[in-house]
């Protein structure tokens, strides 16, 4: 289950009143297992970070769902990550504001060499 950090809740509030304007702009993945918490500051074992400017990264608002976003990253074994890498953690950040927005740990999924895997993380902005 995805965890929105305490810092992210403050960040969303700051954005709503115009005191910060940095976007959510990166998705990172890793091989760790214990990074998910409300006070998370990063992944345990990061292996790849993609920007929304990259073709393999998307941050979308789910149409018809208030406060629900999806973070999507596509990885190819041997390209973005070494073949055989077992991805088990994902996070979304605002790099400009240095804020971890959301983080999730899950059962590892191997990205085999030459194969493509898509990782999607729902982000519900509430508690």
N, CA, C and O atoms as a printed pandas DataFrame, in Angstrom:
     atom_number atom_name residue_name chain_id  residue_number  x_coord  y_coord  z_coord
0              1         N          UNK        A               1    0.850   -1.184    0.000
1              2        CA          UNK        A               1    0.000    0.000    0.000
2              3         C          UNK        A               1    0.893    1.243    0.000
3              4         O          UNK        A               1    1.845    1.330    0.775
4              5         N          UNK        A               2    0.592    2.161   -0.836
5              6        CA          UNK        A               2    1.375    3.387   -0.966
6              7         C          UNK        A               2    1.202    4.276    0.258
7              8         O          UNK        A               2    0.096    4.432    0.776
8              9         N          UNK        A               3    2.306    4.854    0.713
9             10        CA          UNK        A               3    2.282    5.776    1.843
10            11         C          UNK        A               3    2.622    7.179    1.359
11            12         O          UNK        A               3    3.675    7.397    0.759
12            13         N          UNK        A               4    1.728    8.131    1.622
13            14        CA          UNK        A               4    2.015    9.540    1.384
14            15         C          UNK        A               4    2.710   10.047    2.641
15            16         O          UNK        A               4    2.217    9.849    3.752
16            17         N          UNK        A               5    3.853   10.701    2.466
17            18        CA          UNK        A               5    4.638   11.132    3.623
18            19         C          UNK        A               5    4.007   12.344    4.313
19            20         O          UNK        A               5    3.226   13.082    3.713
20            21         N          UNK        A               6    4.361   12.531    5.580
21            22        CA          UNK        A               6    3.910   13.712    6.323
22            23         C          UNK        A               6    4.394   14.985    5.630
23            24         O          UNK        A               6    3.657   15.964    5.513
24            25         N          UNK        A               7    5.646   14.952    5.172
25            26        CA          UNK        A               7    6.222   16.097    4.478
26            27         C          UNK        A               7    5.432   16.421    3.200
27            28         O          UNK        A               7    5.285   17.588    2.839
28            29         N          UNK        A               8    4.932   15.393    2.527
29            30        CA          UNK        A               8    4.142   15.599    1.312
30            31         C          UNK        A               8    2.817   16.272    1.619
31            32         O          UNK        A               8    2.376   17.138    0.865
32            33         N          UNK        A               9    2.172   15.886    2.721
33            34        CA          UNK        A               9    0.909   16.531    3.081
34            35         C          UNK        A               9    1.129   18.020    3.307
35            36         O          UNK        A               9    0.315   18.836    2.875
36            37         N          UNK        A              10    2.220   18.385    3.981
37            38        CA          UNK        A              10    2.562   19.803    4.152
38            39         C          UNK        A              10    2.843   20.452    2.804
39            40         O          UNK        A              10    2.436   21.587    2.558
40            41         N          UNK        A              11    3.542   19.726    1.929
41            42        CA          UNK        A              11    3.883   20.242    0.610
42            43         C          UNK        A              11    2.628   20.527   -0.214
43            44         O          UNK        A              11    2.537   21.571   -0.860
44            45         N          UNK        A              12    1.649   19.599   -0.197
45            46        CA          UNK        A              12    0.388   19.820   -0.915
46            47         C          UNK        A              12   -0.334   21.052   -0.366
47            48         O          UNK        A              12   -0.883   21.838   -1.139
48            49         N          UNK        A              13   -0.340   21.229    0.952
49            50        CA          UNK        A              13   -0.965   22.402    1.557
50            51         C          UNK        A              13   -0.242   23.676    1.120
51            52         O          UNK        A              13   -0.884   24.661    0.755
52            53         N          UNK        A              14    1.090   23.657    1.157
53            54        CA          UNK        A              14    1.874   24.815    0.707
54            55         C          UNK        A              14    1.561   25.151   -0.751
55            56         O          UNK        A              14    1.448   26.325   -1.104
56            57         N          UNK        A              15    1.423   24.145   -1.586
57            58        CA          UNK        A              15    1.089   24.386   -3.000
58            59         C          UNK        A              15   -0.291   25.013   -3.138
59            60         O          UNK        A              15   -0.504   25.869   -3.996
60            61         N          UNK        A              16   -1.231   24.589   -2.292
61            62        CA          UNK        A              16   -2.601   25.102   -2.403
62            63         C          UNK        A              16   -2.705   26.580   -2.058
63            64         O          UNK        A              16   -3.618   27.260   -2.526
64            65         N          UNK        A              17   -1.784   27.086   -1.248
65            66        CA          UNK        A              17   -1.799   28.506   -0.886
66            67         C          UNK        A              17   -0.705   29.291   -1.612
67            68         O          UNK        A              17   -0.498   30.474   -1.338
68            69         N          UNK        A              18   -0.011   28.634   -2.531
69            70        CA          UNK        A              18    0.960   29.312   -3.375
70            71         C          UNK        A              18    2.311   29.591   -2.763
71            72         O          UNK        A              18    3.061   30.414   -3.287
72            73         N          UNK        A              19    2.649   28.922   -1.654
73            74        CA          UNK        A              19    3.946   29.200   -1.035
74            75         C          UNK        A              19    5.067   28.304   -1.566
75            76         O          UNK        A              19    6.226   28.470   -1.185
76            77         N          UNK        A              20    4.730   27.365   -2.437
77            78        CA          UNK        A              20    5.728   26.585   -3.167
78            79         C          UNK        A              20    5.133   26.225   -4.518
79            80         O          UNK        A              20    3.915   26.098   -4.648
80            81         N          UNK        A              21    5.963   26.064   -5.498
81            82        CA          UNK        A              21    5.424   25.748   -6.815
82            83         C          UNK        A              21    6.193   24.650   -7.545
83            84         O          UNK        A              21    6.021   24.458   -8.749
84            85         N          UNK        A              22    7.042   23.931   -6.812
85            86        CA          UNK        A              22    7.774   22.824   -7.431
86            87         C          UNK        A              22    6.827   21.696   -7.802
87            88         O          UNK        A              22    5.912   21.383   -7.040
88            89         N          UNK        A              23    7.032   21.081   -8.957
89            90        CA          UNK        A              23    6.166   19.983   -9.385
90            91         C          UNK        A              23    6.623   18.630   -8.834
91            92         O          UNK        A              23    7.763   18.483   -8.395
92            93         N          UNK        A              24    5.723   17.648   -8.862
93            94        CA          UNK        A              24    6.149   16.264   -8.715
94            95         C          UNK        A              24    6.835   15.948  -10.028
95            96         O          UNK        A              24    6.223   16.075  -11.088
96            97         N          UNK        A              25    8.092   15.538   -9.979
97            98        CA          UNK        A              25    8.792   15.435  -11.250
98            99         C          UNK        A              25    9.700   14.228  -11.403
99           100         O          UNK        A              25   10.319   14.071  -12.455
100          101         N          UNK        A              26    9.806   13.369  -10.396
101          102        CA          UNK        A              26   10.643   12.189  -10.542
102          103         C          UNK        A              26    9.973   10.955   -9.943
103          104         O          UNK        A              26    9.207   11.031   -8.983
104          105         N          UNK        A              27   10.295    9.819  -10.553
105          106        CA          UNK        A              27    9.927    8.525   -9.993
106          107         C          UNK        A              27   11.221    7.737   -9.890
107          108         O          UNK        A              27   11.990    7.652  -10.847
108          109         N          UNK        A              28   11.451    7.165   -8.722
109          110        CA          UNK        A              28   12.647    6.350   -8.500
110          111         C          UNK        A              28   12.220    4.947   -8.086
111          112         O          UNK        A              28   11.173    4.758   -7.466
112          113         N          UNK        A              29   13.044    3.972   -8.437
113          114        CA          UNK        A              29   12.806    2.589   -8.045
114          115         C          UNK        A              29   14.061    2.027   -7.406
115          116         O          UNK        A              29   15.169    2.510   -7.640
116          117         N          UNK        A              30   13.866    0.993   -6.593
117          118        CA          UNK        A              30   15.002    0.384   -5.932
118          119         C          UNK        A              30   14.759   -1.065   -5.599
119          120         O          UNK        A              30   13.728   -1.646   -5.937
120          121         N          UNK        A              31   15.744   -1.635   -4.922
121          122        CA          UNK        A              31   15.707   -3.053   -4.568
122          123         C          UNK        A              31   15.562   -3.282   -3.070
123          124         O          UNK        A              31   15.664   -4.419   -2.608
124          125         N          UNK        A              32   15.325   -2.217   -2.300
125          126        CA          UNK        A              32   15.205   -2.336   -0.846
126          127         C          UNK        A              32   13.849   -2.831   -0.415
127          128         O          UNK        A              32   12.941   -3.013   -1.226
128          129         N          UNK        A              33   13.727   -3.048    0.903
129          130        CA          UNK        A              33   12.472   -3.599    1.428
130          131         C          UNK        A              33   11.932   -2.855    2.634
131          132         O          UNK        A              33   10.859   -3.201    3.127
132          133         N          UNK        A              34   12.634   -1.847    3.127
133          134        CA          UNK        A              34   12.179   -1.227    4.381
134          135         C          UNK        A              34   12.140    0.298    4.329
135          136         O          UNK        A              34   12.409    0.956    5.333
136          137         N          UNK        A              35   11.809    0.864    3.175
137          138        CA          UNK        A              35   11.821    2.317    3.041
138          139         C          UNK        A              35   10.472    2.974    3.281
139          140         O          UNK        A              35   10.416    4.191    3.457
140          141         N          UNK        A              36    9.386    2.213    3.295
141          142        CA          UNK        A              36    8.053    2.804    3.339
142          143         C          UNK        A              36    7.660    3.234    4.754
143          144         O          UNK        A              36    7.534    2.410    5.660
144          145         N          UNK        A              37    7.470    4.548    4.919
145          146        CA          UNK        A              37    6.970    5.097    6.177
146          147         C          UNK        A              37    6.503    6.525    5.943
147          148         O          UNK        A              37    6.833    7.135    4.926
148          149         N          UNK        A              38    5.738    7.052    6.882
149          150        CA          UNK        A              38    5.239    8.422    6.761
150          151         C          UNK        A              38    6.349    9.455    6.886
151          152         O          UNK        A              38    6.159   10.606    6.493
152          153         N          UNK        A              39    7.498    9.074    7.421
153          154        CA          UNK        A              39    8.626   10.004    7.516
154          155         C          UNK        A              39    9.788    9.598    6.607
155          156         O          UNK        A              39   10.941    9.933    6.880
156          157         N          UNK        A              40    9.480    8.880    5.532
157          158        CA          UNK        A              40   10.499    8.410    4.591
158          159         C          UNK        A              40   11.252    9.587    3.968
159          160         O          UNK        A              40   10.674   10.632    3.671
160          161         N          UNK        A              41   12.549    9.386    3.780
161          162        CA          UNK        A              41   13.377   10.407    3.136
162          163         C          UNK        A              41   14.010    9.892    1.843
163          164         O          UNK        A              41   14.718   10.635    1.164
164          165         N          UNK        A              42   13.763    8.638    1.500
165          166        CA          UNK        A              42   14.301    8.086    0.266
166          167         C          UNK        A              42   14.175    6.578    0.237
167          168         O          UNK        A              42   13.697    5.962    1.189
168          169         N          UNK        A              43   14.610    5.992   -0.865
169          170        CA          UNK        A              43   14.592    4.545   -1.021
170          171         C          UNK        A              43   15.758    3.923   -0.266
171          172         O          UNK        A              43   16.787    4.568   -0.066
172          173         N          UNK        A              44   15.598    2.668    0.153
173          174        CA          UNK        A              44   16.674    1.946    0.847
174          175         C          UNK        A              44   17.828    1.635   -0.095
175          176         O          UNK        A              44   18.991    1.821    0.261
176          177         N          UNK        A              45   17.509    1.162   -1.297
177          178        CA          UNK        A              45   18.513    0.727   -2.266
178          179         C          UNK        A              45   18.133    1.236   -3.659
179          180         O          UNK        A              45   17.707    0.441   -4.496
180          181         N          UNK        A              46   18.273    2.540   -3.931
181          182        CA          UNK        A              46   17.852    3.067   -5.235
182          183         C          UNK        A              46   18.708    2.519   -6.377
183          184         O          UNK        A              46   19.918    2.342   -6.233
184          185         N          UNK        A              47   18.055    2.251   -7.518
185          186        CA          UNK        A              47   18.787    1.773   -8.694
186          187         C          UNK        A              47   18.507    2.604   -9.949
187          188         O          UNK        A              47   19.289    2.566  -10.899
188          189         N          UNK        A              48   17.405    3.350   -9.963
189          190        CA          UNK        A              48   17.089    4.151  -11.145
190          191         C          UNK        A              48   16.140    5.282  -10.759
191          192         O          UNK        A              48   15.211    5.090   -9.975
192          193         N          UNK        A              49   16.388    6.455  -11.319
193          194        CA          UNK        A              49   15.497    7.598  -11.158
194          195         C          UNK        A              49   15.190    8.164  -12.532
195          196         O          UNK        A              49   16.090    8.442  -13.324
196          197         N          UNK        A              50   13.902    8.330  -12.800
197          198        CA          UNK        A              50   13.466    8.912  -14.065
198          199         C          UNK        A              50   12.718   10.207  -13.829
199          200         O          UNK        A              50   12.086   10.396  -12.790
200          201         N          UNK        A              51   12.794   11.084  -14.790
201          202        CA          UNK        A              51   12.137   12.386  -14.738
202          203         C          UNK        A              51   10.884   12.366  -15.605
203          204         O          UNK        A              51   10.783   11.572  -16.540
204          205         N          UNK        A              52    9.931   13.239  -15.293
205          206        CA          UNK        A              52    8.738   13.341  -16.135
206          207         C          UNK        A              52    9.095   13.786  -17.547
207          208         O          UNK        A              52    8.276   13.662  -18.458
208          209         N          UNK        A              53   10.288   14.296  -17.738
209          210        CA          UNK        A              53   10.751   14.659  -19.077
210          211         C          UNK        A              53   11.192   13.443  -19.885
211          212         O          UNK        A              53   11.383   13.543  -21.097
212          213         N          UNK        A              54   11.355   12.301  -19.230
213          214        CA          UNK        A              54   11.761   11.062  -19.902
214          215         C          UNK        A              54   10.533   10.363  -20.499
215          216         O          UNK        A              54    9.423   10.511  -19.987
216          217         N          UNK        A              55   10.730    9.616  -21.561
217          218        CA          UNK        A              55    9.620    8.910  -22.214
218          219         C          UNK        A              55    9.050    7.765  -21.386
219          220         O          UNK        A              55    7.939    7.308  -21.654
220          221         N          UNK        A              56    9.794    7.291  -20.381
221          222        CA          UNK        A              56    9.346    6.122  -19.620
222          223         C          UNK        A              56    8.699    6.479  -18.281
223          224         O          UNK        A              56    8.488    5.597  -17.448
224          225         N          UNK        A              57    8.382    7.753  -18.064
225          226        CA          UNK        A              57    7.817    8.209  -16.790
226          227         C          UNK        A              57    6.542    9.017  -17.039
227          228         O          UNK        A              57    6.509    9.900  -17.896
228          229         N          UNK        A              58    5.482    8.694  -16.266
229          230        CA          UNK        A              58    4.237    9.454  -16.335
230          231         C          UNK        A              58    3.697    9.680  -14.934
231          232         O          UNK        A              58    3.746    8.783  -14.093
232          233         N          UNK        A              59    3.185   10.868  -14.684
233          234        CA          UNK        A              59    2.441   11.185  -13.473
234          235         C          UNK        A              59    1.084   11.706  -13.929
235          236         O          UNK        A              59    0.996   12.736  -14.597
236          237         N          UNK        A              60    0.024   10.982  -13.559
237          238        CA          UNK        A              60   -1.307   11.285  -14.071
238          239         C          UNK        A              60   -2.318   11.459  -12.955
239          240         O          UNK        A              60   -2.257   10.760  -11.943
240          241         N          UNK        A              61   -3.249   12.386  -13.132
241          242        CA          UNK        A              61   -4.405   12.461  -12.243
242          243         C          UNK        A              61   -5.437   11.497  -12.801
243          244         O          UNK        A              61   -5.730   11.523  -13.997
244          245         N          UNK        A              62   -5.993   10.644  -11.943
245          246        CA          UNK        A              62   -6.985    9.669  -12.380
246          247         C          UNK        A              62   -8.306   10.392  -12.586
247          248         O          UNK        A              62   -8.867   10.971  -11.655
248          249         N          UNK        A              63   -8.794   10.348  -13.821
249          250        CA          UNK        A              63  -10.009   11.066  -14.174
250          251         C          UNK        A              63  -11.203   10.566  -13.363
251          252         O          UNK        A              63  -11.424    9.360  -13.247
252          253         N          UNK        A              64  -11.956   11.489  -12.813
253          254        CA          UNK        A              64  -13.146   11.156  -12.046
254          255         C          UNK        A              64  -12.881   10.755  -10.606
255          256         O          UNK        A              64  -13.820   10.420   -9.883
256          257         N          UNK        A              65  -11.625   10.780  -10.171
257          258        CA          UNK        A              65  -11.259   10.383   -8.810
258          259         C          UNK        A              65  -10.563   11.555   -8.124
259          260         O          UNK        A              65   -9.434   11.897   -8.478
260          261         N          UNK        A              66  -11.211   12.159   -7.167
261          262        CA          UNK        A              66  -10.638   13.295   -6.462
262          263         C          UNK        A              66   -9.455   12.844   -5.611
263          264         O          UNK        A              66   -9.564   11.911   -4.816
264          265         N          UNK        A              67   -8.327   13.519   -5.790
265          266        CA          UNK        A              67   -7.138   13.251   -4.980
266          267         C          UNK        A              67   -6.396   11.973   -5.312
267          268         O          UNK        A              67   -5.531   11.555   -4.542
268          269         N          UNK        A              68   -6.709   11.330   -6.451
269          270        CA          UNK        A              68   -6.024   10.094   -6.807
270          271         C          UNK        A              68   -5.126   10.335   -8.020
271          272         O          UNK        A              68   -5.574   10.804   -9.066
272          273         N          UNK        A              69   -3.860   10.003   -7.848
273          274        CA          UNK        A              69   -2.863   10.132   -8.900
274          275         C          UNK        A              69   -2.270    8.758   -9.187
275          276         O          UNK        A              69   -2.380    7.844   -8.370
276          277         N          UNK        A              70   -1.643    8.616  -10.351
277          278        CA          UNK        A              70   -0.898    7.410  -10.666
278          279         C          UNK        A              70    0.486    7.798  -11.139
279          280         O          UNK        A              70    0.655    8.688  -11.972
280          281         N          UNK        A              71    1.467    7.113  -10.593
281          282        CA          UNK        A              71    2.849    7.260  -11.029
282          283         C          UNK        A              71    3.198    5.997  -11.802
283          284         O          UNK        A              71    3.030    4.886  -11.299
284          285         N          UNK        A              72    3.685    6.172  -13.033
285          286        CA          UNK        A              72    3.977    5.024  -13.898
286          287         C          UNK        A              72    5.404    5.152  -14.429
287          288         O          UNK        A              72    5.795    6.196  -14.952
288          289         N          UNK        A              73    6.165    4.084  -14.285
289          290        CA          UNK        A              73    7.516    4.050  -14.833
290          291         C          UNK        A              73    7.715    2.717  -15.540
291          292         O          UNK        A              73    7.335    1.664  -15.029
292          293         N          UNK        A              74    8.314    2.779  -16.716
293          294        CA          UNK        A              74    8.587    1.592  -17.508
294          295         C          UNK        A              74   10.095    1.390  -17.570
295          296         O          UNK        A              74   10.845    2.305  -17.907
296          297         N          UNK        A              75   10.524    0.177  -17.238
297          298        CA          UNK        A              75   11.946   -0.136  -17.191
298          299         C          UNK        A              75   12.268   -1.303  -18.105
299          300         O          UNK        A              75   11.515   -2.274  -18.180
300          301         N          UNK        A              76   13.389   -1.199  -18.796
301          302        CA          UNK        A              76   13.862   -2.305  -19.623
302          303         C          UNK        A              76   15.147   -2.840  -19.014
303          304         O          UNK        A              76   16.085   -2.089  -18.744
304          305         N          UNK        A              77   15.174   -4.149  -18.803
305          306        CA          UNK        A              77   16.372   -4.787  -18.267
306          307         C          UNK        A              77   17.531   -4.647  -19.240
307          308         O          UNK        A              77   17.414   -4.984  -20.418
308          309         N          UNK        A              78   18.647   -4.145  -18.733
309          310        CA          UNK        A              78   19.806   -3.911  -19.578
310          311         C          UNK        A              78   19.868   -2.501  -20.121
311          312         O          UNK        A              78   20.877   -2.109  -20.707
312          313         N          UNK        A              79   18.794   -1.723  -19.937
313          314        CA          UNK        A              79   18.766   -0.328  -20.387
314          315         C          UNK        A              79   18.693    0.595  -19.171
315          316         O          UNK        A              79   19.690    1.215  -18.803
316          317         N          UNK        A              80   17.516    0.688  -18.545
317          318        CA          UNK        A              80   17.389    1.543  -17.352
318          319         C          UNK        A              80   17.978    0.883  -16.109
319          320         O          UNK        A              80   18.556    1.555  -15.255
320          321         N          UNK        A              81   17.830   -0.421  -16.014
321          322        CA          UNK        A              81   18.387   -1.175  -14.882
322          323         C          UNK        A              81   19.119   -2.395  -15.428
323          324         O          UNK        A              81   18.793   -2.868  -16.517
324          325         N          UNK        A              82   20.095   -2.912  -14.697
325          326        CA          UNK        A              82   20.765   -4.131  -15.156
326          327         C          UNK        A              82   19.769   -5.289  -15.273
327          328         O          UNK        A              82   18.860   -5.410  -14.451
328          329         N          UNK        A              83   19.937   -6.135  -16.284
329          330        CA          UNK        A              83   19.087   -7.313  -16.418
330          331         C          UNK        A              83   19.150   -8.158  -15.158
331          332         O          UNK        A              83   20.223   -8.360  -14.589
332          333         N          UNK        A              84   17.991   -8.654  -14.722
333          334        CA          UNK        A              84   17.922   -9.463  -13.521
334          335         C          UNK        A              84   17.693   -8.678  -12.246
335          336         O          UNK        A              84   17.637   -9.266  -11.166
336          337         N          UNK        A              85   17.557   -7.356  -12.343
337          338        CA          UNK        A              85   17.301   -6.524  -11.159
338          339         C          UNK        A              85   15.892   -6.791  -10.647
339          340         O          UNK        A              85   14.935   -6.793  -11.421
340          341         N          UNK        A              86   15.765   -7.017   -9.338
341          342        CA          UNK        A              86   14.465   -7.265   -8.722
342          343         C          UNK        A              86   13.991   -5.986   -8.036
343          344         O          UNK        A              86   14.481   -5.634   -6.963
344          345         N          UNK        A              87   13.042   -5.296   -8.655
345          346        CA          UNK        A              87   12.513   -4.032   -8.144
346          347         C          UNK        A              87   11.494   -4.327   -7.051
347          348         O          UNK        A              87   10.590   -5.143   -7.233
348          349         N          UNK        A              88   11.652   -3.644   -5.897
349          350        CA          UNK        A              88   10.747   -3.882   -4.767
350          351         C          UNK        A              88   10.367   -2.605   -4.022
351          352         O          UNK        A              88    9.707   -2.669   -2.984
352          353         N          UNK        A              89   10.775   -1.449   -4.540
353          354        CA          UNK        A              89   10.381   -0.188   -3.917
354          355         C          UNK        A              89   10.301    0.889   -5.001
355          356         O          UNK        A              89   11.024    0.859   -5.997
356          357         N          UNK        A              90    9.391    1.843   -4.765
357          358        CA          UNK        A              90    9.157    2.924   -5.710
358          359         C          UNK        A              90    8.801    4.179   -4.925
359          360         O          UNK        A              90    8.172    4.104   -3.869
360          361         N          UNK        A              91    9.208    5.340   -5.449
361          362        CA          UNK        A              91    8.816    6.593   -4.800
362          363         C          UNK        A              91    8.666    7.697   -5.839
363          364         O          UNK        A              91    9.255    7.651   -6.919
364          365         N          UNK        A              92    7.866    8.681   -5.480
365          366        CA          UNK        A              92    7.683    9.889   -6.274
366          367         C          UNK        A              92    8.186   11.050   -5.451
367          368         O          UNK        A              92    7.922   11.133   -4.252
368          369         N          UNK        A              93    8.917   11.956   -6.098
369          370        CA          UNK        A              93    9.451   13.111   -5.393
370          371         C          UNK        A              93    9.196   14.394   -6.168
371          372         O          UNK        A              93    8.895   14.388   -7.362
372          373         N          UNK        A              94    9.328   15.490   -5.438
373          374        CA          UNK        A              94    9.485   16.807   -6.046
374          375         C          UNK        A              94   10.957   17.123   -5.876
375          376         O          UNK        A              94   11.402   17.512   -4.796
376          377         N          UNK        A              95   11.707   16.952   -6.954
377          378        CA          UNK        A              95   13.151   17.165   -6.865
378          379         C          UNK        A              95   13.472   18.621   -6.525
379          380         O          UNK        A              95   14.375   18.890   -5.733
380          381         N          UNK        A              96   12.736   19.561   -7.124
381          382        CA          UNK        A              96   12.971   20.983   -6.875
382          383         C          UNK        A              96   12.807   21.329   -5.388
383          384         O          UNK        A              96   13.605   22.076   -4.822
384          385         N          UNK        A              97   11.761   20.774   -4.770
385          386        CA          UNK        A              97   11.494   21.071   -3.358
386          387         C          UNK        A              97   12.123   20.059   -2.409
387          388         O          UNK        A              97   12.019   20.210   -1.192
388          389         N          UNK        A              98   12.780   19.018   -2.952
389          390        CA          UNK        A              98   13.433   17.982   -2.153
390          391         C          UNK        A              98   12.457   17.335   -1.177
391          392         O          UNK        A              98   12.722   17.257    0.023
392          393         N          UNK        A              99   11.324   16.870   -1.707
393          394        CA          UNK        A              99   10.259   16.279   -0.897
394          395         C          UNK        A              99    9.909   14.893   -1.454
395          396         O          UNK        A              99    9.657   14.747   -2.650
396          397         N          UNK        A             100    9.894   13.890   -0.593
397          398        CA          UNK        A             100    9.363   12.577   -0.961
398          399         C          UNK        A             100    7.846   12.680   -0.844
399          400         O          UNK        A             100    7.313   12.910    0.241
400          401         N          UNK        A             101    7.162   12.511   -1.960
401          402        CA          UNK        A             101    5.703   12.622   -1.981
402          403         C          UNK        A             101    5.053   11.321   -1.509
403          404         O          UNK        A             101    4.219   11.324   -0.605
404          405         N          UNK        A             102    5.447   10.212   -2.133
405          406        CA          UNK        A             102    4.851    8.920   -1.805
406          407         C          UNK        A             102    5.891    7.833   -2.022
407          408         O          UNK        A             102    6.815    7.971   -2.823
408          409         N          UNK        A             103    5.708    6.743   -1.278
409          410        CA          UNK        A             103    6.677    5.649   -1.334
410          411         C          UNK        A             103    5.938    4.332   -1.098
411          412         O          UNK        A             103    4.936    4.287   -0.385
412          413         N          UNK        A             104    6.446    3.269   -1.704
413          414        CA          UNK        A             104    5.795    1.965   -1.563
414          415         C          UNK        A             104    6.841    0.860   -1.653
415          416         O          UNK        A             104    7.767    0.934   -2.461
416          417         N          UNK        A             105    6.687   -0.161   -0.820
417          418        CA          UNK        A             105    7.460   -1.399   -0.908
418          419         C          UNK        A             105    6.498   -2.502   -1.328
419          420         O          UNK        A             105    5.328   -2.489   -0.945
420          421         N          UNK        A             106    6.985   -3.446   -2.106
421          422        CA          UNK        A             106    6.137   -4.531   -2.602
422          423         C          UNK        A             106    7.006   -5.756   -2.868
423          424         O          UNK        A             106    8.234   -5.672   -2.850
424          425         N          UNK        A             107    6.360   -6.891   -3.115
425          426        CA          UNK        A             107    7.104   -8.099   -3.462
426          427         C          UNK        A             107    7.891   -7.817   -4.735
427          428         O          UNK        A             107    7.365   -7.246   -5.691
428          429         N          UNK        A             108    9.150   -8.223   -4.736
429          430        CA          UNK        A             108   10.041   -7.924   -5.847
430          431         C          UNK        A             108    9.569   -8.475   -7.182
431          432         O          UNK        A             108    9.024   -9.575   -7.269
432          433         N          UNK        A             109    9.794   -7.674   -8.224
433          434        CA          UNK        A             109    9.498   -8.069   -9.595
434          435         C          UNK        A             109   10.791   -7.953  -10.386
435          436         O          UNK        A             109   11.387   -6.878  -10.460
436          437         N          UNK        A             110   11.224   -9.066  -10.977
437          438        CA          UNK        A             110   12.481   -9.081  -11.720
438          439         C          UNK        A             110   12.298   -8.456  -13.094
439          440         O          UNK        A             110   11.349   -8.765  -13.815
440          441         N          UNK        A             111   13.226   -7.572  -13.440
441          442        CA          UNK        A             111   13.264   -6.988  -14.777
442          443         C          UNK        A             111   14.370   -7.726  -15.533
443          444         O          UNK        A             111   15.553   -7.421  -15.383
444          445         N          UNK        A             112   13.967   -8.691  -16.338
445          446        CA          UNK        A             112   14.920   -9.530  -17.052
446          447         C          UNK        A             112   15.581   -8.755  -18.182
447          448         O          UNK        A             112   14.994   -7.824  -18.734
448          449         N          UNK        A             113   16.780   -9.134  -18.515
449          450        CA          UNK        A             113   17.520   -8.494  -19.595
450          451         C          UNK        A             113   16.720   -8.564  -20.894
451          452         O          UNK        A             113   16.267   -9.632  -21.306
452          453         N          UNK        A             114   16.556   -7.401  -21.531
453          454        CA          UNK        A             114   15.817   -7.325  -22.787
454          455         C          UNK        A             114   14.308   -7.265  -22.639
455          456         O          UNK        A             114   13.605   -7.053  -23.627
456          457         N          UNK        A             115   13.789   -7.447  -21.421
457          458        CA          UNK        A             115   12.351   -7.409  -21.170
458          459         C          UNK        A             115   11.969   -6.065  -20.542
459          460         O          UNK        A             115   12.785   -5.411  -19.892
460          461         N          UNK        A             116   10.728   -5.677  -20.749
461          462        CA          UNK        A             116   10.210   -4.418  -20.212
462          463         C          UNK        A             116    9.152   -4.711  -19.157
463          464         O          UNK        A             116    8.279   -5.557  -19.353
464          465         N          UNK        A             117    9.241   -4.002  -18.041
465          466        CA          UNK        A             117    8.245   -4.106  -16.970
466          467         C          UNK        A             117    7.726   -2.706  -16.662
467          468         O          UNK        A             117    8.492   -1.743  -16.625
468          469         N          UNK        A             118    6.418   -2.604  -16.444
469          470        CA          UNK        A             118    5.808   -1.333  -16.058
470          471         C          UNK        A             118    5.415   -1.397  -14.592
471          472         O          UNK        A             118    4.803   -2.367  -14.144
472          473         N          UNK        A             119    5.771   -0.361  -13.851
473          474        CA          UNK        A             119    5.433   -0.268  -12.436
474          475         C          UNK        A             119    4.508    0.926  -12.253
475          476         O          UNK        A             119    4.817    2.039  -12.678
476          477         N          UNK        A             120    3.355    0.673  -11.607
477          478        CA          UNK        A             120    2.368    1.713  -11.373
478          479         C          UNK        A             120    2.116    1.830   -9.880
479          480         O          UNK        A             120    1.887    0.833   -9.195
480          481         N          UNK        A             121    2.161    3.072   -9.381
481          482        CA          UNK        A             121    1.893    3.311   -7.969
482          483         C          UNK        A             121    0.738    4.313   -7.858
483          484         O          UNK        A             121    0.863    5.453   -8.306
484          485         N          UNK        A             122   -0.397    3.888   -7.257
485          486        CA          UNK        A             122   -1.464    4.836   -7.006
486          487         C          UNK        A             122   -1.090    5.720   -5.822
487          488         O          UNK        A             122   -0.489    5.248   -4.857
488          489         N          UNK        A             123   -1.442    6.991   -5.895
489          490        CA          UNK        A             123   -1.171    7.922   -4.808
490          491         C          UNK        A             123   -2.478    8.594   -4.420
491          492         O          UNK        A             123   -3.004    9.411   -5.176
492          493         N          UNK        A             124   -3.008    8.256   -3.245
493          494        CA          UNK        A             124   -4.229    8.875   -2.730
494          495         C          UNK        A             124   -3.809    9.950   -1.748
495          496         O          UNK        A             124   -3.210    9.655   -0.713
496          497         N          UNK        A             125   -4.120   11.193   -2.068
497          498        CA          UNK        A             125   -3.670   12.321   -1.265
498          499         C          UNK        A             125   -4.624   12.514   -0.082
499          500         O          UNK        A             125   -5.470   13.409   -0.092
500          501         N          UNK        A             126   -4.476   11.670    0.927
501          502        CA          UNK        A             126   -5.244   11.781    2.165
502          503         C          UNK        A             126   -4.693   10.808    3.178
503          504         O          UNK        A             126   -3.710   10.118    2.909
504          505         N          UNK        A             127   -5.300   10.745    4.313
505          506        CA          UNK        A             127   -4.961    9.752    5.346
506          507         C          UNK        A             127   -6.221    9.149    5.866
507          508         O          UNK        A             127   -6.177    8.288    6.744
